Amino acid sequence: MFDRISNSFALAQSSWRVLRTDKQLILFPIVSGIGCFLVLLSFALPFIAHPQWLDFLNNQNAQGRQPPPWVYIVAFAYYFCNYFVIVFCNSALISCAIVRFNGGSPTLADGFHVAVSRLPQILAWALVSATVGLLLKMIESAHERAGQLISAILGTAWTVLTYFVVPVLVVEKTGPLDAIKRSMSILRKAWGEALVGNWGIGLFIFLLMLPGILLLVLAAALFMANPVAGAAVGLLGVLFMALVSAAGSALHGIYLGALYQYAAFDKVPKGFKRSTMEAAFTRKSR
């Protein structure tokens, strides 16, 4: 396990070098974040305008009754729009990363062009993801503790099994069901790095966030003596953390694309070391 974490951290460093070479990749998570915020705002505005709707839902929960059908319809629509934005931007990011892996110099327009060309696959996958997300939420709501546990287990299994779906959609242009099968097939080769890799990325991002954390600590210390200076430093810290968070999302997309290219096509991505990629996969056969 320690070797896997160490190797995943090395892969995270390679992903960072790719991001430093192609800094515009960080814009895809930023666009995704703005899009998700706009989706949330568009669904929240009607409830802000009619707060009595929320009172109605609270009364339903207090009486132990199931929400009316329209609640599930609205929830499904929200899940669908949110997943669509995320998958669309991730598809654009991964397509650019794969072009970069093969020696190209992609632009933002190239990434979004690929995402638009995969629109039927992205819409279909957003539909599947929204359905699964709503079902998991219904299971979670059915029973307070047991439902949460079952939903968490099923949600984790779903996340693992569909780990490589987005790069499959981008490169192989398959439908959602074939993409899941293909993801599971690739996962059998890369299951260790696919699961542990998030720890390596997480550790790397935590180290990048340390200056932002220090800024927030400094802001809290300054605020008592000088509220204006404390607020200014705090805002700087928040902006820095948001930028690192976007970089983390970009690193995850680059990492995912690199694992996919090596596992699916046995081709070392440009910017990654062959020894590191081989170490990520040869251990499965020991």
C-alpha atoms as one frame of an Amber mdcrd trajectory, in Angstrom:
protein
   0.000   0.000   0.000   2.844   2.400   0.865   4.465   1.687  -2.519   1.156
   2.425  -4.266   0.746   5.737  -2.451   4.365   6.674  -3.221   3.927   5.808
  -6.895   0.614   7.656  -7.066   2.307  10.722  -5.593   4.968  10.460  -8.316
   2.187  10.291 -10.930   0.597  13.354  -9.317   3.910  15.187  -9.715   4.005
  14.190 -13.389   0.448  15.465 -13.777   1.562  18.729 -12.184   4.357  19.081
 -14.732   1.827  18.599 -17.526  -0.418  21.255 -15.975   2.518  23.665 -15.681
   3.252  23.089 -19.368  -0.373  23.616 -20.357  -1.716  26.047 -17.742  -4.939
  26.682 -19.652  -6.196  23.250 -18.550  -7.040  24.800 -15.185  -9.740  26.865
 -16.915 -11.927  23.796 -17.548 -12.595  23.183 -13.816 -13.195  26.927 -13.363
 -15.779  26.908 -16.167 -17.304  23.771 -14.627 -17.523  25.438 -11.219 -19.193
  28.534 -12.674 -21.601  26.360 -14.647 -22.546  24.299 -11.581 -23.100  27.494
  -9.588 -25.414  28.841 -12.306 -27.333  25.550 -12.325 -27.717  25.717  -8.536
 -28.802  29.350  -8.726 -31.384  28.641 -11.428 -32.970  25.896  -9.311 -32.727
  27.872  -6.066 -34.324  31.084  -7.361 -37.889  29.700  -7.514 -37.613  28.565
  -3.883 -36.164  31.931  -2.882 -39.089  33.615  -4.609 -41.584  31.191  -2.995
 -40.174  30.201   0.421 -43.510  28.664   1.378 -42.611  25.706  -0.856 -39.823
  24.828   1.573 -42.271  25.044   4.476 -44.451  22.527   2.666 -41.530  20.134
   2.342 -40.623  20.566   6.017 -44.188  19.689   6.991 -44.020  16.577   4.819
 -40.811  15.450   6.541 -42.125  16.234  10.011 -45.163  14.025   9.386 -42.976
  11.198   8.068 -44.599  11.347   4.648 -42.850  10.894   1.317 -42.274  14.059
  -0.729 -44.694  14.666  -3.611 -43.678  13.454  -7.110 -42.688  16.918  -8.310
 -39.846  16.969  -5.788 -38.265  13.931  -7.448 -38.778  15.462 -10.882 -37.038
  18.680  -9.834 -34.240  16.711  -8.133 -33.718  14.603 -11.251 -33.592  17.710
 -13.437 -31.034  19.287 -11.098 -28.870  16.165 -11.061 -29.053  15.919 -14.850
 -28.035  19.546 -15.464 -25.264  19.381 -12.867 -23.831  16.119 -14.207 -24.036
  17.430 -17.761 -21.926  20.498 -16.908 -19.349  18.423 -15.013 -19.039  15.675
 -17.635 -18.953  18.183 -20.502 -16.064  20.142 -18.970 -14.239  16.986 -17.860
 -14.533  15.617 -21.387 -12.987  18.807 -22.772 -10.197  18.669 -20.190  -9.355
  15.006 -20.759  -9.425  15.406 -24.542  -6.867  18.236 -24.288  -4.749  16.221
 -21.864  -4.662  13.237 -24.230  -3.691  15.466 -27.160  -0.888  16.875 -24.986
   0.189  13.338 -24.034   0.706  12.593 -27.721   2.808  15.658 -28.479   0.078
  18.060 -29.590  -0.639  21.614 -28.414  -4.400  21.745 -27.762  -6.345  24.941
 -27.157  -9.456  25.543 -25.078 -11.458  25.677 -28.297 -10.112  22.233 -29.249
 -11.272  20.779 -25.942 -14.766  22.231 -26.149 -14.995  21.199 -29.808 -14.351
  17.573 -28.830 -16.901  17.836 -26.004 -19.520  19.205 -28.426 -18.771  16.389
 -30.875 -19.438  13.889 -28.044 -22.679  15.606 -27.029 -24.923  12.523 -27.559
 -22.639  10.374 -25.372 -22.357  13.094 -22.721 -26.132  13.611 -22.605 -26.689
   9.866 -22.312 -24.139   9.556 -19.519 -25.589  12.559 -17.673 -28.984  10.854
 -17.893 -27.602   7.616 -16.432 -25.684   9.485 -13.714 -28.733  11.536 -12.753
 -30.859   8.386 -12.502 -28.310   6.638 -10.290 -27.817   9.775  -8.184 -31.561
  10.128  -7.590 -31.948   6.439  -6.729 -29.107   6.671  -4.207 -30.714   9.757
  -2.668 -34.058   7.945  -2.398 -32.346   4.994  -0.692 -30.608   7.376   1.685
 -33.904   9.081   2.542 -35.830   5.831   3.010 -34.156   4.953   6.317 -32.077
   7.429   8.267 -29.085   5.243   9.202 -29.388   2.053   7.180 -30.273   4.047
   4.072 -27.230   6.283   4.453 -24.936   3.275   4.876 -26.377   1.390   1.903
 -26.316   4.533  -0.241 -22.672   5.193   0.680 -21.638   1.622  -0.186 -23.508
   1.591  -3.482 -22.287   5.081  -4.343 -18.668   4.112  -3.730 -19.034   0.963
  -5.830 -20.624   2.974  -8.644 -17.824   5.565  -8.539 -15.177   2.830  -8.748
 -16.843   0.885 -11.558 -17.339   4.012 -13.670 -13.909   5.506 -12.962 -12.773
   5.441 -16.622 -16.136   6.174 -18.245 -15.418   9.781 -19.240 -12.123   9.087
 -21.096 -13.835   6.115 -22.776 -16.659   8.402 -23.919 -14.141  10.932 -25.229
 -11.778   8.572 -27.052 -13.897   5.556 -27.983 -17.250   7.326 -28.518 -19.264
   4.510 -26.946 -22.671   4.636 -25.328 -23.062   4.639 -21.533 -23.539   0.893
 -21.082 -20.562  -0.013 -23.276 -18.552   2.697 -21.517 -19.264   1.094 -18.135
 -18.179  -2.317 -19.438 -15.039  -0.815 -20.926 -14.319   1.077 -17.691 -14.575
  -2.156 -15.711 -12.244  -3.880 -18.168  -9.615  -1.142 -17.827 -10.123  -1.052
 -14.074  -8.973  -4.649 -13.817  -5.580  -3.468 -15.087  -5.401  -0.258 -13.103
  -7.539  -0.818 -10.021  -4.717  -0.085  -7.561  -3.706   3.280  -8.973  -7.328
   4.177  -9.764  -8.294   3.820  -6.092  -5.099   4.864  -4.320  -4.344   7.561
  -6.876  -6.820   9.924  -5.299  -4.744   9.769  -2.108  -1.614  10.768  -4.005
  -3.456  13.627  -5.713  -5.037  14.602  -2.380  -1.676  14.703  -0.604  -0.164
  16.736  -3.422  -3.054  19.232  -3.348  -2.834  19.484   0.450   0.813  20.496
   0.140  -0.124  23.113  -2.462  -2.843  24.438  -0.141  -0.510  24.996   2.814
   0.250  28.641   1.868  -3.487  29.311   1.643  -4.075  27.715   5.030  -1.305
  29.869   6.508  -2.915  32.957   4.960  -6.254  32.096   6.584  -4.559  31.568
   9.956  -2.786  34.904   9.553  -6.074  36.564   8.586  -7.743  35.274  11.760
  -4.859  36.613  13.854  -4.919  39.997  12.112  -8.677  40.432  12.185  -8.859
  41.205  15.899  -6.244  43.973  15.612  -7.110  45.251  12.128 -10.390  43.966
  10.593  -9.680  45.509   7.178  -6.227  43.939   6.890  -7.538  40.639   8.252
 -10.386  40.594   5.723  -7.994  41.418   2.869  -5.584  38.637   3.811  -8.526
  36.265   4.336  -9.895  37.052   0.879  -6.460  36.426  -0.604  -6.331  33.087
   1.207  -9.784  32.083  -0.031  -8.904  32.990  -3.629  -5.669  31.032  -3.363
  -7.517  27.979  -2.005 -10.104  28.237  -4.803  -7.327  28.364  -7.409  -5.607
  25.333  -5.872  -8.954  23.502  -5.796  -9.363  24.165  -9.533  -5.794  22.971
 -10.077  -6.648  19.816  -8.133  -9.582  19.085 -10.423  -7.366  19.641 -13.453
  -4.697  17.339 -11.981  -7.285  14.629 -11.431  -8.398  14.868 -15.071  -4.796
  14.723 -16.305  -4.063  11.785 -13.993  -7.171   9.944 -15.167  -6.323  10.529
 -18.815  -2.763   9.288 -18.301  -3.896   6.098 -16.559  -6.466   5.492 -19.270
  -4.017   5.944 -22.149  -1.456   3.585 -20.636  -3.979   0.953 -19.504  -6.025
   1.006 -22.708  -3.291   1.422 -25.327  -0.037   0.566 -23.508   1.329   3.991
 -24.483   3.289   6.151 -22.047   1.863   9.705 -21.996   4.291  12.498 -22.780
   5.431  14.067 -19.519   5.284  10.781 -17.594   8.117   8.334 -16.972   7.804
   4.808 -18.333   9.228   3.357 -15.116   6.536   5.103 -13.070   3.744   3.981
 -15.369   5.032   0.416 -15.448   5.261   0.337 -11.652   1.620   1.396 -11.507
   0.535  -1.722 -13.403   3.101  -4.503 -13.082   2.360  -4.985  -9.383  -1.095
  -6.341 -10.246   0.436  -9.387 -11.860   2.701 -10.303  -8.956
